[in-house]
Amino acid sequence: MFYILIIIVYIFECKKIERPSRLNGLRHLVLLVPNLEACERFYVDVLGMQLLHRANEDLVYLTCGNDNLSLGRAYAESHGVALVDHYGFIVDSVEELDAWYQYLKAQGVTLLDRPFDHGDGARSFHLLDPAGNKVQPLYHPAISGQRFSPART
């Protein structure tokens, strides 16, 4: 009974605080990878991201504009449990999504499916990076084509 009272008080107190504003997108994602150099080459050379900052030999920050991807060297042994299912990159059009599919296929990247429609106007496909992380190039009419800040060169 005591725990129920605490939960009710907590819920009541939480409702008093208004959310300040909407979130403006995912700023960064950190992936721990056993093969840092291969993953960095993949994201820079194949996907076209840019090196934003090399913190040290075990951590790099990559960017494609407003969003960042950090790659850290994983020293711990993997137990085969994926902590991240997948993450997505936005593209500007359906045509661009299809072009990415053809390009990645020609690069020999492991593609998990073909471009498919989601039913809400979105279209995507999935691939694997060299560490086995699932990546989703995605066209979504509500957000594709927007630019929040230019990529740094």
ZADREN-982446 format. One record per atom (N, C-alpha, C): atom name; x, y, z. Coordinates in steps of 0.2 Angstrom, whole numbers. Layout:
REM residues N
{r "CA"; {X; Y; Z}}
...
REM end
This chain:
REM residues 153
{r "N"; {4; -6; 0}}
{r "CA"; {0; 0; 0}}
{r "C"; {4; 6; 0}}
{r "N"; {10; 6; 4}}
{r "CA"; {14; 12; 4}}
{r "C"; {17; 13; -3}}
{r "N"; {19; 8; -6}}
{r "CA"; {22; 9; -13}}
{r "C"; {17; 12; -18}}
{r "N"; {11; 10; -17}}
{r "CA"; {6; 13; -22}}
{r "C"; {5; 20; -20}}
{r "N"; {5; 22; -14}}
{r "CA"; {5; 29; -12}}
{r "C"; {10; 33; -15}}
{r "N"; {16; 30; -15}}
{r "CA"; {22; 34; -17}}
{r "C"; {22; 35; -25}}
{r "N"; {19; 30; -28}}
{r "CA"; {18; 30; -36}}
{r "C"; {13; 35; -37}}
{r "N"; {8; 35; -34}}
{r "CA"; {2; 40; -35}}
{r "C"; {5; 47; -34}}
{r "N"; {9; 49; -29}}
{r "CA"; {12; 55; -27}}
{r "C"; {17; 57; -33}}
{r "N"; {21; 52; -35}}
{r "CA"; {25; 53; -40}}
{r "C"; {22; 56; -47}}
{r "N"; {17; 52; -49}}
{r "CA"; {13; 53; -55}}
{r "C"; {10; 60; -54}}
{r "N"; {7; 62; -49}}
{r "CA"; {4; 68; -48}}
{r "C"; {9; 74; -48}}
{r "N"; {15; 73; -45}}
{r "CA"; {20; 78; -45}}
{r "C"; {23; 79; -52}}
{r "N"; {24; 74; -56}}
{r "CA"; {26; 74; -62}}
{r "C"; {22; 78; -67}}
{r "N"; {15; 77; -66}}
{r "CA"; {10; 81; -71}}
{r "C"; {11; 88; -70}}
{r "N"; {13; 91; -64}}
{r "CA"; {14; 98; -63}}
{r "C"; {19; 101; -67}}
{r "N"; {24; 97; -69}}
{r "CA"; {30; 100; -73}}
{r "C"; {28; 99; -80}}
{r "N"; {28; 105; -84}}
{r "CA"; {27; 105; -91}}
{r "C"; {33; 103; -95}}
{r "N"; {33; 100; -100}}
{r "CA"; {39; 99; -105}}
{r "C"; {41; 106; -108}}
{r "N"; {47; 108; -107}}
{r "CA"; {49; 114; -110}}
{r "C"; {48; 115; -117}}
{r "N"; {49; 110; -121}}
{r "CA"; {48; 111; -129}}
{r "C"; {49; 104; -132}}
{r "N"; {48; 104; -138}}
{r "CA"; {49; 97; -141}}
{r "C"; {56; 96; -142}}
{r "N"; {58; 90; -143}}
{r "CA"; {65; 88; -144}}
{r "C"; {66; 89; -152}}
{r "N"; {72; 92; -154}}
{r "CA"; {73; 94; -160}}
{r "C"; {77; 88; -164}}
{r "N"; {77; 82; -163}}
{r "CA"; {80; 77; -166}}
{r "C"; {86; 74; -162}}
{r "N"; {88; 68; -164}}
{r "CA"; {94; 65; -161}}
{r "C"; {100; 68; -162}}
{r "N"; {104; 70; -157}}
{r "CA"; {110; 74; -158}}
{r "C"; {116; 69; -159}}
{r "N"; {116; 64; -156}}
{r "CA"; {122; 59; -157}}
{r "C"; {120; 52; -154}}
{r "N"; {123; 47; -157}}
{r "CA"; {123; 40; -155}}
{r "C"; {130; 38; -154}}
{r "N"; {131; 34; -149}}
{r "CA"; {138; 31; -148}}
{r "C"; {138; 24; -149}}
{r "N"; {142; 21; -153}}
{r "CA"; {142; 14; -154}}
{r "C"; {149; 12; -152}}
{r "N"; {149; 6; -148}}
{r "CA"; {156; 3; -146}}
{r "C"; {157; -2; -151}}
{r "N"; {162; -2; -154}}
{r "CA"; {164; -7; -160}}
{r "C"; {170; -10; -159}}
{r "N"; {171; -16; -160}}
{r "CA"; {178; -20; -159}}
{r "C"; {183; -18; -165}}
{r "N"; {180; -15; -170}}
{r "CA"; {185; -14; -176}}
{r "C"; {184; -6; -178}}
{r "N"; {186; -2; -174}}
{r "CA"; {185; 5; -174}}
{r "C"; {188; 8; -181}}
{r "N"; {193; 6; -183}}
{r "CA"; {196; 9; -190}}
{r "C"; {192; 7; -196}}
{r "N"; {190; 0; -196}}
{r "CA"; {185; -2; -201}}
{r "C"; {179; 2; -201}}
{r "N"; {176; 3; -195}}
{r "CA"; {169; 6; -195}}
{r "C"; {170; 13; -197}}
{r "N"; {176; 17; -195}}
{r "CA"; {177; 24; -197}}
{r "C"; {177; 24; -204}}
{r "N"; {181; 20; -207}}
{r "CA"; {182; 20; -215}}
{r "C"; {175; 19; -218}}
{r "N"; {171; 14; -215}}
{r "CA"; {164; 13; -218}}
{r "C"; {160; 19; -218}}
{r "N"; {159; 22; -212}}
{r "CA"; {155; 28; -211}}
{r "C"; {158; 34; -215}}
{r "N"; {164; 35; -216}}
{r "CA"; {167; 41; -219}}
{r "C"; {167; 39; -227}}
{r "N"; {170; 34; -229}}
{r "CA"; {172; 33; -236}}
{r "C"; {165; 30; -240}}
{r "N"; {161; 26; -236}}
{r "CA"; {156; 23; -240}}
{r "C"; {149; 27; -239}}
{r "N"; {148; 29; -233}}
{r "CA"; {142; 33; -231}}
{r "C"; {143; 41; -232}}
{r "N"; {149; 43; -232}}
{r "CA"; {150; 50; -234}}
{r "C"; {150; 55; -228}}
{r "N"; {150; 52; -222}}
{r "CA"; {151; 56; -216}}
{r "C"; {158; 59; -215}}
{r "N"; {158; 65; -211}}
{r "CA"; {165; 68; -210}}
{r "C"; {167; 67; -203}}
{r "N"; {174; 67; -203}}
{r "CA"; {177; 67; -196}}
{r "C"; {176; 74; -193}}
{r "N"; {172; 74; -187}}
{r "CA"; {171; 80; -184}}
{r "C"; {177; 81; -179}}
{r "N"; {179; 76; -175}}
{r "CA"; {184; 76; -170}}
{r "C"; {187; 69; -168}}
{r "N"; {193; 69; -167}}
{r "CA"; {196; 63; -165}}
{r "C"; {198; 64; -158}}
{r "N"; {195; 62; -153}}
{r "CA"; {196; 63; -146}}
{r "C"; {203; 59; -144}}
{r "N"; {203; 53; -146}}
{r "CA"; {209; 49; -145}}
{r "C"; {209; 43; -149}}
{r "N"; {214; 39; -148}}
{r "CA"; {214; 33; -153}}
{r "C"; {208; 28; -152}}
{r "N"; {204; 29; -147}}
{r "CA"; {199; 25; -145}}
{r "C"; {192; 28; -146}}
{r "N"; {192; 34; -149}}
{r "CA"; {185; 38; -149}}
{r "C"; {185; 43; -155}}
{r "N"; {181; 42; -160}}
{r "CA"; {180; 47; -165}}
{r "C"; {173; 50; -165}}
{r "N"; {172; 56; -167}}
{r "CA"; {166; 59; -168}}
{r "C"; {165; 60; -176}}
{r "N"; {159; 58; -179}}
{r "CA"; {158; 59; -186}}
{r "C"; {152; 63; -186}}
{r "N"; {151; 66; -192}}
{r "CA"; {145; 70; -193}}
{r "C"; {142; 70; -200}}
{r "N"; {136; 72; -201}}
{r "CA"; {133; 73; -207}}
{r "C"; {129; 79; -207}}
{r "N"; {131; 84; -203}}
{r "CA"; {127; 90; -202}}
{r "C"; {125; 91; -195}}
{r "N"; {118; 90; -194}}
{r "CA"; {116; 92; -187}}
{r "C"; {117; 86; -182}}
{r "N"; {118; 80; -185}}
{r "CA"; {118; 74; -181}}
{r "C"; {125; 71; -181}}
{r "N"; {127; 68; -175}}
{r "CA"; {134; 65; -174}}
{r "C"; {133; 58; -173}}
{r "N"; {138; 54; -175}}
{r "CA"; {139; 47; -173}}
{r "C"; {146; 47; -170}}
{r "N"; {146; 44; -164}}
{r "CA"; {153; 43; -160}}
{r "C"; {154; 36; -161}}
{r "N"; {160; 34; -162}}
{r "CA"; {162; 27; -163}}
{r "C"; {168; 26; -157}}
{r "N"; {167; 22; -153}}
{r "CA"; {172; 20; -147}}
{r "C"; {174; 13; -148}}
{r "N"; {180; 12; -147}}
{r "CA"; {183; 5; -147}}
{r "C"; {180; 1; -141}}
{r "N"; {178; -5; -143}}
{r "CA"; {175; -9; -138}}
{r "C"; {181; -14; -136}}
{r "N"; {182; -14; -129}}
{r "CA"; {188; -18; -127}}
{r "C"; {184; -25; -123}}
{r "N"; {178; -24; -121}}
{r "CA"; {175; -29; -117}}
{r "C"; {173; -34; -123}}
{r "N"; {173; -41; -121}}
{r "CA"; {171; -46; -125}}
{r "C"; {163; -45; -126}}
{r "N"; {161; -46; -132}}
{r "CA"; {154; -46; -134}}
{r "C"; {150; -52; -132}}
{r "N"; {144; -52; -129}}
{r "CA"; {141; -58; -127}}
{r "C"; {135; -59; -132}}
{r "N"; {135; -56; -138}}
{r "CA"; {130; -57; -143}}
{r "C"; {124; -54; -142}}
{r "N"; {123; -49; -137}}
{r "CA"; {117; -46; -136}}
{r "C"; {117; -39; -138}}
{r "N"; {113; -37; -143}}
{r "CA"; {113; -31; -146}}
{r "C"; {109; -26; -142}}
{r "N"; {113; -20; -140}}
{r "CA"; {109; -16; -136}}
{r "C"; {106; -10; -140}}
{r "N"; {107; -10; -146}}
{r "CA"; {104; -5; -150}}
{r "C"; {101; -9; -156}}
{r "N"; {95; -9; -158}}
{r "CA"; {92; -12; -163}}
{r "C"; {94; -10; -170}}
{r "N"; {93; -3; -171}}
{r "CA"; {95; 0; -177}}
{r "C"; {95; 8; -176}}
{r "N"; {98; 11; -180}}
{r "CA"; {97; 19; -181}}
{r "C"; {96; 21; -188}}
{r "N"; {93; 27; -189}}
{r "CA"; {92; 29; -196}}
{r "C"; {95; 35; -198}}
{r "N"; {97; 36; -204}}
{r "CA"; {99; 42; -207}}
{r "C"; {93; 44; -212}}
{r "N"; {92; 51; -212}}
{r "CA"; {87; 54; -216}}
{r "C"; {90; 55; -223}}
{r "N"; {86; 54; -228}}
{r "CA"; {88; 56; -235}}
{r "C"; {82; 60; -238}}
{r "N"; {84; 64; -243}}
{r "CA"; {79; 69; -245}}
{r "C"; {73; 67; -249}}
{r "N"; {74; 62; -253}}
{r "CA"; {69; 60; -257}}
{r "C"; {69; 52; -258}}
{r "N"; {63; 49; -261}}
{r "CA"; {63; 42; -263}}
{r "C"; {68; 40; -268}}
{r "N"; {69; 45; -273}}
{r "CA"; {74; 43; -278}}
{r "C"; {81; 43; -275}}
{r "N"; {82; 47; -270}}
{r "CA"; {89; 47; -266}}
{r "C"; {90; 41; -262}}
{r "N"; {84; 39; -259}}
{r "CA"; {84; 32; -255}}
{r "C"; {86; 26; -260}}
{r "N"; {83; 26; -266}}
{r "CA"; {84; 21; -270}}
{r "C"; {91; 21; -273}}
{r "N"; {94; 27; -274}}
{r "CA"; {101; 28; -276}}
{r "C"; {106; 26; -271}}
{r "N"; {104; 27; -265}}
{r "CA"; {108; 24; -259}}
{r "C"; {108; 17; -259}}
{r "N"; {103; 14; -260}}
{r "CA"; {102; 6; -261}}
{r "C"; {107; 4; -266}}
{r "N"; {106; 6; -272}}
{r "CA"; {110; 4; -278}}
{r "C"; {118; 5; -276}}
{r "N"; {119; 11; -273}}
{r "CA"; {126; 12; -272}}
{r "C"; {129; 7; -267}}
{r "N"; {125; 6; -261}}
{r "CA"; {128; 2; -256}}
{r "C"; {128; -5; -258}}
{r "N"; {124; -7; -263}}
{r "CA"; {124; -14; -266}}
{r "C"; {130; -15; -270}}
{r "N"; {132; -10; -274}}
{r "CA"; {138; -10; -278}}
{r "C"; {144; -10; -274}}
{r "N"; {144; -7; -268}}
{r "CA"; {150; -7; -263}}
{r "C"; {151; -13; -259}}
{r "N"; {146; -18; -260}}
{r "CA"; {146; -24; -257}}
{r "C"; {144; -24; -250}}
{r "N"; {141; -19; -248}}
{r "CA"; {138; -18; -241}}
{r "C"; {133; -24; -240}}
{r "N"; {132; -27; -234}}
{r "CA"; {127; -32; -232}}
{r "C"; {121; -28; -231}}
{r "N"; {116; -29; -236}}
{r "CA"; {109; -27; -236}}
{r "C"; {104; -32; -233}}
{r "N"; {100; -30; -229}}
{r "CA"; {96; -34; -225}}
{r "C"; {89; -35; -229}}
{r "N"; {87; -30; -233}}
{r "CA"; {81; -30; -236}}
{r "C"; {81; -25; -242}}
{r "N"; {76; -25; -246}}
{r "CA"; {76; -20; -251}}
{r "C"; {72; -14; -249}}
{r "N"; {72; -8; -252}}
{r "CA"; {68; -2; -250}}
{r "C"; {61; -4; -250}}
{r "N"; {57; -2; -245}}
{r "CA"; {50; -4; -244}}
{r "C"; {46; 2; -241}}
{r "N"; {40; 2; -243}}
{r "CA"; {36; 7; -240}}
{r "C"; {33; 6; -234}}
{r "N"; {32; 11; -229}}
{r "CA"; {30; 10; -222}}
{r "C"; {22; 11; -222}}
{r "N"; {19; 14; -227}}
{r "CA"; {12; 15; -227}}
{r "C"; {10; 22; -224}}
{r "N"; {15; 26; -222}}
{r "CA"; {14; 33; -220}}
{r "C"; {17; 38; -224}}
{r "N"; {19; 35; -230}}
{r "CA"; {23; 39; -235}}
{r "C"; {31; 38; -234}}
{r "N"; {33; 35; -229}}
{r "CA"; {40; 34; -227}}
{r "C"; {42; 28; -231}}
{r "N"; {49; 27; -233}}
{r "CA"; {52; 22; -236}}
{r "C"; {59; 21; -234}}
{r "N"; {61; 15; -233}}
{r "CA"; {67; 13; -230}}
{r "C"; {70; 6; -232}}
{r "N"; {76; 5; -230}}
{r "CA"; {79; -2; -231}}
{r "C"; {84; -2; -225}}
{r "N"; {87; -8; -224}}
{r "CA"; {92; -9; -218}}
{r "C"; {98; -12; -221}}
{r "N"; {103; -11; -218}}
{r "CA"; {110; -13; -219}}
{r "C"; {114; -14; -213}}
{r "N"; {120; -18; -214}}
{r "CA"; {124; -19; -208}}
{r "C"; {131; -15; -209}}
{r "N"; {133; -12; -204}}
{r "CA"; {140; -9; -204}}
{r "C"; {145; -15; -203}}
{r "N"; {152; -13; -203}}
{r "CA"; {157; -19; -202}}
{r "C"; {156; -22; -195}}
{r "N"; {153; -18; -190}}
{r "CA"; {153; -21; -184}}
{r "C"; {146; -25; -182}}
{r "N"; {142; -25; -188}}
{r "CA"; {136; -29; -187}}
{r "C"; {130; -24; -184}}
{r "N"; {131; -18; -184}}
{r "CA"; {126; -13; -182}}
{r "C"; {121; -12; -188}}
{r "N"; {114; -12; -186}}
{r "CA"; {109; -11; -191}}
{r "C"; {108; -4; -192}}
{r "N"; {109; -2; -199}}
{r "CA"; {108; 5; -201}}
{r "C"; {102; 6; -205}}
{r "N"; {98; 11; -205}}
{r "CA"; {92; 12; -209}}
{r "C"; {92; 18; -212}}
{r "N"; {94; 18; -219}}
{r "CA"; {92; 24; -223}}
{r "C"; {85; 25; -224}}
{r "N"; {82; 31; -223}}
{r "CA"; {75; 32; -222}}
{r "C"; {73; 39; -226}}
{r "N"; {68; 38; -230}}
{r "CA"; {65; 44; -232}}
{r "C"; {58; 45; -228}}
{r "N"; {57; 51; -226}}
{r "CA"; {51; 52; -222}}
{r "C"; {48; 59; -224}}
{r "N"; {42; 59; -227}}
{r "CA"; {40; 66; -230}}
{r "C"; {39; 71; -225}}
{r "N"; {38; 69; -218}}
{r "CA"; {38; 75; -213}}
{r "C"; {44; 78; -211}}
{r "N"; {50; 75; -212}}
{r "CA"; {56; 78; -210}}
{r "C"; {62; 77; -216}}
{r "N"; {61; 74; -221}}
{r "CA"; {66; 73; -226}}
{r "C"; {66; 80; -230}}
{r "N"; {72; 82; -232}}
{r "CA"; {73; 88; -235}}
{r "C"; {75; 94; -231}}
{r "N"; {74; 93; -224}}
{r "CA"; {75; 99; -219}}
{r "C"; {83; 99; -218}}
{r "N"; {85; 105; -217}}
{r "CA"; {92; 106; -215}}
{r "C"; {92; 111; -209}}
{r "N"; {95; 108; -203}}
{r "CA"; {95; 112; -197}}
{r "C"; {102; 115; -196}}
{r "N"; {107; 112; -199}}
{r "CA"; {114; 116; -199}}
{r "C"; {118; 112; -204}}
{r "N"; {122; 116; -207}}
{r "CA"; {126; 113; -213}}
{r "C"; {131; 108; -210}}
{r "N"; {133; 104; -214}}
{r "CA"; {139; 99; -212}}
{r "C"; {145; 103; -212}}
{r "N"; {150; 101; -207}}
{r "CA"; {156; 105; -207}}
{r "C"; {161; 101; -212}}
{r "N"; {165; 105; -215}}
{r "CA"; {170; 102; -220}}
{r "C"; {177; 104; -217}}
REM end
